[in-house]
Amino acid sequence: MPADAMTGSATGHELEQPELAGSDYGRMPAGARQSLILDLIELHGFVSVSKIASNLSVSEMTIRRDLVSLEERGLLARTHGGAVSSASDPREVFDLEEPAFKRRRHRNARGKSAIATAAAGLIGPGETIGIDVGTSTLTLAEAVVNRADLRVFTNSLRAAMTLSASKSPVYVLGGEVRDPEQSVVGSRAVGELQNYNIDRVFIGVSGLIEAGFFDYSVEDTEVKRAFIARADQVVILCDSSKFDHRSLARVCELSGVDILVTDAAPPAHLARALEAAGVEVLVAGAEPETQTD
């Protein structure tokens, strides 16, 4: 797909529109329009009916007819509000919208608490750590608030406020505040991280599939990647409700992570993929295996 081809997301960002020589989108032939839809699915994994219709200046009904035609030819699979690749693993769920923070905070709260306790146990004395945005990482911030020997970098205003009660120094990245996540994002935050060396970073994600770890927000994902690039060890906090879920932005491949902390053992296909990628899986609350002769 050409570099100037149309890209987009379900988050509301405007699609970049390719130039159409001597034509406009409203007069695009059905075949060309459908080819463009397939290109977008290949690039992003999902297309939104409303966003494509708006950017191509055609009706949503026209786009739905295109999707029906493409599905009948086995080229995609329709979903609520759009379509995904027909090659997608049937076990996978594509999460289109980011749920409200408060609702996510209460979802599987017990599992997230166990994850935070296990993750806190990984942190050695005097470490410099990074804490990313998310509900699991906020729970981790609560778990280490009594530590006085750490240096903490974060782009989560919620985590920073929680850790303000700690005797450990807390450094908040500069940049634009993304509401309602209360995360600090943008080129300034990404650039600032290039100046720091972090012993261990804790990253929150919205989903885990064999292709990697995912998040809802492109902007948050840019900062997650910057954290990962500057850390000696990368720890993902992911509760089991997110297994086989993916969303808009891929944070990294499985091999980009050292440890996955979760609240239940991953299903067999994910366990095999994680093992092949060299990811250590730490199941919070699980009894350590005993060696037998």
C-alpha positions in Angstrom: 0.0 0.0 0.0 1.5 3.4 -0.9 2.9 5.5 1.9 0.3 8.2 1.2 -2.6 5.8 1.2 -5.5 6.2 3.5 -5.0 5.1 7.1 -7.3 5.4 10.0 -8.5 4.1 13.3 -11.6 3.6 15.3 -10.5 6.2 17.8 -11.8 9.1 15.7 -8.5 10.2 14.1 -9.0 11.5 10.5 -8.1 9.1 7.7 -5.3 10.3 5.5 -6.7 10.2 2.0 -4.8 9.1 -1.0 -4.8 11.2 -4.1 -7.1 10.0 -6.8 -6.0 11.3 -10.2 -8.8 13.3 -11.8 -11.5 11.9 -9.5 -13.0 12.4 -6.1 -14.1 9.9 -3.5 -17.8 10.3 -4.2 -17.3 9.0 -7.7 -14.8 6.2 -6.8 -15.8 3.0 -8.6 -17.1 0.2 -6.4 -14.1 -2.1 -7.2 -11.6 0.6 -6.3 -13.5 1.4 -3.1 -13.6 -2.2 -2.1 -9.9 -2.6 -2.8 -9.2 0.3 -0.6 -11.3 -1.3 2.2 -9.2 -4.5 1.9 -6.0 -2.4 2.1 -7.2 -0.8 5.3 -8.1 -4.1 6.9 -4.7 -5.5 6.0 -3.0 -2.5 7.6 -5.1 -2.0 10.7 -7.0 -5.3 11.2 -10.3 -3.4 11.3 -12.4 -0.9 9.3 -15.2 1.2 10.7 -18.3 1.7 8.5 -19.0 5.2 9.7 -15.4 6.4 9.3 -14.9 5.1 5.8 -18.3 6.4 4.7 -17.5 9.9 6.1 -14.1 10.1 4.5 -15.1 8.7 1.1 -18.2 10.9 1.0 -20.6 8.0 0.5 -23.4 6.6 2.5 -22.9 4.1 5.3 -25.3 1.8 3.3 -22.9 1.9 0.4 -20.1 0.8 2.6 -22.2 -1.9 4.2 -23.0 -3.2 0.7 -19.3 -3.3 -0.1 -18.7 -5.3 3.1 -21.4 -7.7 2.3 -20.0 -8.2 -1.2 -16.4 -8.7 0.2 -17.7 -11.1 2.8 -19.5 -13.2 0.3 -16.2 -13.5 -1.6 -14.5 -14.7 1.6 -12.3 -11.6 1.8 -13.3 -10.2 5.2 -15.6 -10.9 8.1 -18.2 -8.4 9.1 -18.4 -7.3 12.8 -20.5 -4.8 14.7 -19.7 -1.4 13.2 -17.3 -2.6 10.6 -15.2 -5.6 9.4 -12.0 -7.5 10.2 -9.8 -9.8 8.1 -11.3 -13.2 7.3 -7.9 -14.6 8.3 -8.4 -13.5 11.9 -8.2 -16.3 14.5 -11.8 -17.1 15.4 -10.7 -17.1 19.1 -9.7 -13.4 18.9 -12.0 -10.6 19.9 -11.4 -7.1 18.4 -12.1 -4.4 21.0 -13.3 -1.3 19.0 -13.8 1.2 21.8 -11.9 1.9 25.0 -14.2 1.3 28.0 -14.4 4.1 30.6 -11.5 4.0 33.1 -13.8 3.6 36.1 -15.5 0.6 34.5 -12.2 -1.0 33.6 -11.0 -0.3 37.2 -13.7 -2.5 38.6 -13.4 -5.2 36.0 -11.6 -8.2 37.6 -10.4 -6.0 40.4 -9.4 -9.0 42.5 -7.2 -10.4 39.7 -5.5 -7.0 39.2 -4.8 -6.8 42.9 -3.1 -10.1 42.8 -1.1 -9.1 39.7 0.0 -5.9 41.3 1.2 -7.7 44.4 3.2 -10.2 42.3 4.6 -7.4 40.1 5.7 -5.4 43.2 7.6 -8.4 44.4 9.8 -8.2 41.3 11.2 -4.8 42.2 14.6 -4.9 43.9 16.0 -2.3 46.3 17.0 1.0 44.9 15.6 0.4 41.4 14.5 3.0 38.9 11.2 1.9 37.5 8.7 3.0 34.9 4.9 2.8 35.5 2.7 3.1 32.4 -0.9 4.1 32.3 -3.8 1.7 32.9 -5.8 0.1 35.7 -3.4 -2.7 36.5 -0.4 -0.3 36.6 -2.4 2.1 38.9 -3.0 -0.9 41.2 0.8 -1.5 41.1 1.4 2.1 42.1 -0.8 1.6 45.1 1.1 -1.6 46.0 4.5 0.2 46.1 3.4 3.5 47.7 5.1 2.6 51.0 8.5 2.0 49.3 11.1 4.7 50.0 14.0 3.4 48.0 12.7 3.7 44.4 12.9 6.3 41.6 9.7 6.2 39.6 9.0 7.6 36.1 5.4 7.7 34.9 3.1 9.2 32.3 0.0 8.4 34.4 -1.2 11.4 36.4 -3.3 9.0 38.5 -0.3 6.9 39.4 1.7 10.1 40.1 -0.9 11.4 42.5 -1.1 8.0 44.2 2.7 7.9 44.6 2.9 11.5 45.8 2.3 10.0 49.3 5.4 7.9 48.9 8.9 8.8 50.1 10.3 7.6 46.8 10.8 10.5 44.2 8.3 10.4 41.4 9.0 12.0 38.0 6.1 12.8 35.6 6.8 13.0 31.9 5.9 16.2 30.1 3.5 16.5 27.2 -0.2 16.6 26.4 -2.7 15.2 28.8 -5.0 12.6 27.2 -8.4 12.6 28.9 -10.1 10.5 30.3 -7.1 8.2 30.7 -5.2 11.0 32.4 -2.1 9.9 30.5 0.7 12.2 29.3 1.4 11.6 25.6 3.1 13.1 22.6 6.5 13.7 21.2 7.7 15.5 24.3 7.0 12.6 26.5 8.6 10.2 24.1 11.7 12.3 23.6 12.1 12.8 27.3 12.3 9.1 27.9 15.4 8.9 25.7 17.4 10.7 28.5 16.7 8.0 31.1 17.8 4.5 31.9 15.2 2.4 33.6 15.8 -0.8 35.4 12.3 -2.2 35.0 9.2 -0.9 33.3 5.6 -2.1 34.0 3.3 -1.8 31.0 -0.5 -2.1 30.9 -2.2 -3.5 27.8 -5.7 -4.1 26.5 -5.1 -7.4 24.9 -2.8 -10.3 24.2 -2.9 -12.6 21.1 -0.2 -14.6 19.4 0.8 -11.6 17.3 1.7 -9.5 20.4 0.3 -7.1 23.0 -2.2 -4.4 22.1 -3.6 -1.2 23.4 -6.6 1.0 22.5 -4.8 4.3 22.0 -2.2 5.1 19.4 -0.9 8.0 21.5 -0.5 5.9 24.7 1.2 3.1 22.7 3.9 5.5 21.4 4.9 6.2 25.0 4.7 2.5 26.0 7.2 1.7 23.2 9.5 4.5 24.4 9.4 3.1 27.9 10.2 -0.4 26.5 13.1 0.9 24.5 14.7 2.4 27.7 14.1 -0.4 30.1 16.5 -3.3 31.0 13.5 -5.5 31.8 9.9 -5.2 30.4 7.1 -6.5 32.5 3.5 -6.7 31.1 0.6 -6.6 33.5 -2.4 -8.3 31.8 -5.3 -10.0 33.6 -6.8 -13.1 32.0 -9.9 -11.3 30.7 -7.7 -9.8 28.0 -6.4 -13.1 26.6 -7.3 -13.4 22.9 -8.3 -9.8 22.7 -6.7 -7.2 20.4 -7.4 -3.6 19.7 -6.2 -0.8 17.5 -2.5 -0.5 18.2 0.1 -3.2 18.7 2.4 -2.3 21.5 5.1 -4.9 20.6 5.6 -8.5 19.6 5.7 -11.1 22.3 9.5 -11.3 22.0 9.7 -7.6 23.1 8.7 -8.6 26.6 10.6 -10.4 29.4 7.8 -11.2 31.9 4.0 -11.4 31.7 2.3 -11.1 35.1 -1.3 -12.4 35.0 -3.9 -13.9 37.3 -4.5 -17.2 35.4 -2.5 -19.4 33.2 -2.9 -18.5 29.5 -4.7 -20.9 27.2 -2.5 -23.5 25.5 -2.1 -21.7 22.2 -1.0 -18.5 23.9 1.2 -20.4 26.4 3.0 -22.0 23.5 3.5 -18.7 21.7 4.8 -17.0 24.9 7.2 -19.8 25.6 8.5 -19.7 22.0 9.1 -16.0 22.3 11.0 -16.4 25.6 8.5 -14.7 27.8 8.4 -15.8 31.4 4.8 -16.1 32.6 4.2 -15.3 36.3 0.7 -16.3 37.4 -0.1 -14.3 40.5 -0.9 -16.5 43.5 0.2 -19.7 41.8 2.3 -22.1 44.0 5.9 -22.4 42.7 6.7 -25.7 41.1 8.6 -28.2 43.2 11.5 -30.1 41.8 11.3 -33.9 42.1 14.0 -36.5 41.6 
